[in-house]
Amino acid sequence: MKVIILAGGGGTRLFPLSRTDLPKQFLKIDGKKSLLAQTVRRFLPIVSPKDIVIVTGQKYFHHVQYELAEVGAAGAHILQEPVGRNTAPAIALAARFCLDMLGADSGEVLFVTPSDHIIRPAESFLAVVRQGVAAAKDKIVTFGIKPDKPETGYGYIQAGKQVGDSYHVSSFREKPDKKTAQEYLNAGNYYWNSGMFSFTIGCLLEELSLHQPQLYNIIDRNFESAMSNFADMPDISFDYAIAENSAKVVTIPLTAYWNDIGSWDAIYDVLEKDSDGNALRGDCLPLECSHTLMLGRSRLLAGIGLKDLLVVETDDVILVAKKGESQKVKDLVGDLRKLGRREADRHTTVFRPWGTYTILGEGRGYRIRKVMVAPGHGLSLHLHYHRSEHWVVIGGTARIIIDDTEQMVHRNESIFIPAAAKHRLDNPGKLSLEIIEVQNGDYLEEDDIVRF
């Protein structure tokens, strides 16, 4: 069995924590590990890291590397999509990767899962995984969640006749309105669609050839060709491409606790509550508040008389919403993008292959950043035409080249880089290098850079 973890999404429904540059799968929602790290760790009792394939976007490669190292799974494979596409192309590309690069055959079972769900306990989940693998010899197996409320944020699976541990799937239903969701709940044979699947590679290819010939023709050649022509694949989900069309689809109920963390209401549901029903994270002081989520990151959150509200704070955004309305957060992000607001896509802390930088303050003609460079890493040789930079080392030791001059700069020392001077920065030490950077100039955007 190969485990395919889909980690390419840049979801916006958990704004302001989740943004394009740091999507949901990298957030630490209910513990010390990210959702992606928890997903990987969930499978380690039954597969080795070399049987795990993470499908992600190129901009998230270093994020994924870090999360794999965090759970001792650095041997897992990271498959980078050339461009952003939907789940059907991502799964097809992963299948081709397993055939051509990992030596799998057509009978190998793939277990496909999102990277950003909470599932517990792991033992109950793995028992169902084993059932799905056994049923996947000639079937497309889905995993359904028994609904406990009329949820309008999930798609539904209508189960038909039972065969062994699984049910034939009669139909897939789109996210319903409240009345229809209640009807599904009352009927008793509808399940939430978890987005997880198992099938053999051979079965997948047969169904692709039958229902998605354009995608199949691209994926059927070899992995190199599939990568080169990935942009030509249709932008379509696996549900639309295969699950809703195939006659081989069955569903197995997942008895473990499951939450797709698809909204702030879902976050409230999964977190522990105090005696007044408040879910509190960070430095929070609720006074006469009830059934409210307060999530603080960088400052004190004080609430008085709040009821049924969602309050989420980051260092650059505060979101306040009614419970039950958090599905509209994605509309808010859309409005921010129309306004050209940075907050729609980027936090004040930005991750780079060499480390991070955090914007501490900015105004007309200046920007102040805290730069962290990991041991053994460095910035490329480059110059800026429109700004000078003043670096103050506050931790570690920096090796800095300005034009043809190289020097070591230690803690509590500083250096000035004139505009148009070629320069680079390395961390030769064993500790993180931390620098306060003050930029001055008429144009301070990231595209004022020439690399050498």
Beta strands, then each sheet from edge to edge (+ up, - down):
strand 1: 2-6
strand 2: 52-57
strand 3: 77-81
strand 4: 109-114
strand 5: 118-120
strand 6: 140-145
strand 7: 156-163
strand 8: 166-173
strand 9: 190-200
strand 10: 249-254
strand 11: 257-259
strand 12: 279-281
strand 13: 284-287
strand 14: 293-295
strand 15: 301-304
strand 16: 309-313
strand 17: 318-322
strand 18: 349-352
strand 19: 355-363
strand 20: 366-373
strand 21: 378-383
strand 22: 387-395
strand 23: 398-402
strand 24: 405-409
strand 25: 414-417
strand 26: 423-426
strand 27: 433-441
strand 28: 450-451
sheet 1: 3+ 2+ 1+ 4+ 9- 6+ 10+ 8- 7+
sheet 2: 5+ 11-
sheet 3: 12+ 14+ 16+ 17-
sheet 4: 13+ 15+
sheet 5: 18+ 19- 20+ 27- 22+ 25-
sheet 6: 24+ 23- 26+ 21- 28+
end
